[in-house]
Amino acid sequence: MQSRKKKAFILAILTQILITALTSCKTLRPEEKKTIQIEASFPPPYDENGNQIVILEDDVVKMPLWYWLKITEFAVDVETNLKLQELKE
C-alpha cells in the first residue's frame, strides 16, 4: 500500500512539473530583420562632356587612375554590402 502511494505521489509530482513547464513556455516573437544598404553605383564610363573615359588602343584598355580608383571603390562597396547582409542573416 505504501509503495502504491509513493508511486502515485511521484507520478503526481512529475505530472505537475511537466504541466507547469509545458504551459509556461512562450513563443518568441520573430526577430525583425533590418537590411543595411551602402549606396554603390558604378561610375559612368563617360565624362561630363560625353567623351569616353575608357579607351581601347592596340588591345590594351587605357583609363585614368582616378577612374580606376572609382571602380575599385565600387567593388569594395559591393563586397561590404554582401558581408553585411551575411552577418545580419
N, C-alpha and C positions, 0 to 999 in steps of 0.2 A: 504494500500500500504506500509505503514511504517512497519507494523508487518511482512509482507512478506519479506521485505528487511532484517529485523533483523533476521528472521528465516534462510534465505539464507546465511546471513553473519555468523551466529553461526554455521550452518552446514559446511560452507566452512572452518572455523577456526578448527572445530573438525576434519574434514577430513584431513586437512593439518597436524594437530598434530598427528593423528593416522598413517598417511602415513610416516611421519618422524620417529616416534617411531618404527614402524614395519620394515622399511627398514634400519635403522641404527644399528640394533642388529647384533651381530656377534656370531657365534657358537664358543664355546671354544674348543681348541684342546684337544683331550683325554689325560688325565694325564698318564705319563709313570710310570709304577709300577716297582720298583726295589726290588728284593727279597733279603732278608738278610738270610744268612745261616751260622749257627755256626757249626763248624766241630764237629761231635759227632759220635763216633764209639764204639760199645760195646766191653768191654775189653775181650780178648781171655781167654777161661777157662783153657788154658794150659800155663805153664811157658816156658822159653827158652829151657829147656831140654826135653820138651814133657810130663812132668808129669802133672797130673790133679791138679788144684788148689782147686776146689770144690770137697769135698768128702762126700759121704752119708754113715753114720755109725749109725746103730740101729735106723733107721727112723729119723735121725737128719742130717741136712745139715751143714757141717763144712767148714769154709773158713777163711783165714787170714783177719785181719782188713784192710790191705792196698787194698786187692781186693774188699772188701765190699765198701770202700770209692770210688774206681774207678767206681763201678756200680752206686753208688749214684750220682757221678759227671755226668755220662752218662744220668741218669734220669733228672737231673736238666737242662742239655743242651737241651734235647728234649723238656721239658716244656717251656724253654726260647724260643726255635725256634717257637713253636706253638703260644706263646703270641706275639712275634714279627710279625709273619705273620698275626695275627688277627688285630694288630694295623695298619699295612700297608694297609689293605683292606678297 
